[in-house]
């Protein structure tokens, strides 16, 4: 009887350790996602501010549109790359 109890407790401890390891891995993965999300967020904010600044430049509208398109394409590329890295 005592031996069966010890075996069951050992099995339960092993199961709990495995669950803890899985949880630790998930936390690490979520932390990585959080860091990447913050980087992407800051990058997009910077790009949006740059878009705002383009309106104040003393250049032709055609040139302003080119600069805007470059920034917009960069934002799209970053979003697509980030989405693909998650999947």
ABEGO torsion letter per residue (X at the ends): XAAAAAAAAAAAAAAAAAAAAAAAAAAAAAAAAAAAAAAAAAAAAAAAAAAAAAAABBBBAAAAAAAAAAAAAAAAAAAAAAAAAAX
